[in-house]
């Protein structure tokens, strides 16, 4: 059963407005240019302003990365793959993620557009501040954003780079199966951990698809 519209490197038009259409496309390097300086600022705050110890910075950074993996899985499974009943709802979620499944090799709609990623990152940051305060949320948010960047760039790479190897080759293989064989499982892109925990994992299997 065919589960996509086109697997060519093409970018379909989504919006009638040229302005909105322009901002619905993004080069894969844009998240790096935006978030790497922000991550650096959080490290500066954690070390120079809040004077956290190396153990605190490292520990909360790693915790942030770990929490991102769960966030990635949850967003992909319960938000991006939400089965809306109304026509408006279906169009809304198609705009967010369905278009990527219909055109999986579209190079300009793989990483998240800044108009979505920046507000989401801001909301998450203030959630972290509410939970753990400004000081500890600095290294935690840095880790969370590093996890996000790793996800975004890995997602692009598994679609457009001929990556191989035990780790990235496996991630690519599993994600291709999610697209072309079983979109109801395999929601972890940068890590299969939570698929294993919640039993939505895909068995590793050679597909021959790029």
N, C-alpha and C positions, 0 to 999 in steps of 0.2 A: 504493500500500500504506500503510495507516494504521500509524503508528509510535508512537502514544500511546494512553493510555486515556481521558484527558479533558484538554482544553485550557482548561477553565474555571478561574476563580480559586477553587479549592477545595483544602482540605488533608485528605487521607485519613488515617484512623487507621492507624498502623503497629504499635503495641505494645499488648498487653493491659494492662500496668501503666500507670496514670495518671501515675505519677511519671516513668517513662521516656518516655512519650509527651509529657509537658510539655517535657522537655529535648531532644526531637527537633525542636522548632520554635524558630525564632529570627527576630526582626525584623531587617531589613536594616541598621538603625543600630547594632546591638549590636557588630559587629566594630570600628566606628569608635570607639565609647565605650571599648572594651577596649584596642585597639592604638595609637591615637594617643598616649595618655599614655606607653606603653611606648617608642614611637618617640622621643618627646621626651626620655625618660630616656637612651636610647642616644646621642642627640645631645649631651646634657649631659656624659655620660661621655667621649665622644670629644673634646669641645672643652675642658671645664673640668678633668676629672680626668686624662685621658691626655695632654692638651696636644698633640693632633695638629694638624698644619698644615692650612690651608684646602684645599690641594691633596690631602692625604691623605684628609680628610673627604669632599670632593666626589668624588674618584676612587673610593674604596671604596664610597661610597653608590651611585654609578651602577653600579658592578660588581655590587652586591647586587641592584639592580633588574634588571639583565641576567640574572643567574643565576636570579632568580625566574621570568623568562619561560620558561626552559628547564625549571625545576621544575614550573611550571604545565602545560606541554605533556606532560612525562613522566608526571606523576600522572594527568592526564586520559586519556592514551592507554593507558598500561600498567597502571594500578591501577584507575581508575574504570570503564574499559571492558574489564576483564579477563573473559574468558569461562571461568568456573569450570565444572568438570565435575560436581562433587558438588552435591546439592540444597542442602546447608548453605552451600556456597560461593556458589551463585547467590543465596541469600537474603541472605547477608552483603553481597555487592557491590550487590545491589538496594537494600539499606538505605542504602548509602553514596551511590549515584549513579543506580541504575536507577529509583528512585521519581521522580527529577527528570525522567527521560525519559518516564515514564508519565504524569506530571502536570506538564508544563513550565511551567504558569502558576500553580502553587502558590506564593503569596507568602511562606510561612513555611519553605520548605525549599529556598531558593536559596543563601543565604550559609552558610558552614560553621559548625556549632554550636561554641560555645566549648569544650565537653567534648572535641572533636577538635582544634580549631585551636590551643588553648593548649599541650597536650602536644606536638603536632607542632612548634610554634614553639620550644618549649624544647629538643627534640631537635636541631633544626636549629642553634640557637644554640650548643649545646655542641659540635656537629660543627664549626662555624665556629671556635670557640675552639681546638679541637684542631688545626685546619689552620693558622690564622694568629695565634693568641694573643688575649688579651683586648682589647688596645688596638685593633687593626685590625678585630676582629670587631664592635666597637661601631658604627661607621658602616656597615659592610657589612650587619649585621643590620637596621639602620634602613632601608637601601635595600631589602633583601629583604622586609621587612614592608610598606613602602610599595607595593612591587610586588604583594604579596598583597592589600592593601586595594583597590588599583586594579582588580585582577582581580575581587574579590568584588563591589564596587559596580558595575563595568561589567557583570558577569554579571546582576546584578539589573536594571540599567537597560535592557539589551537585551531583557529579557523583559517589563518593566512600564512603561517610559517610551517615548513616541513619539519617540525620539531620531533625529535626521537629521544630515546633513552628510557630508563626504567621509570623515572618519575613523570617527566613531562610527556613522554610518549604514551604512558598510561592515562594521564589526564586527557590528552587529546582523543585517545581511543574511546574512553568512556563518554566524553562529551559528544562525539560524533554519533554514538549509539543513542544518546538522549535525543538528538535531533532527528536521526533517520530511522530509528527503530522503536524507541520507547520513551516518548516525551513525558510520560507519567511517572518516571523514575529517573534517578541520576541527577539530582538538583545541585549537588556540589560541583562547582567548576574548578576552584583552586584547591579543593580538598574533598575527598570522598568520606571523611570522618562521619559527618552527621547522617549521610545516607546509610552508613553501616549501623549507626545508633538507632535510627528510626526505621530501618529495614526497607529503605527505598533504593538500595544499591543496585547497580548494574553489574552483571558478571563480565569479567574481562573477556573480550572475544574479538578476534581480528575481523574487521569489516571491509577493508580495502577502500573505504571512502575517504575523500580528502576534504 
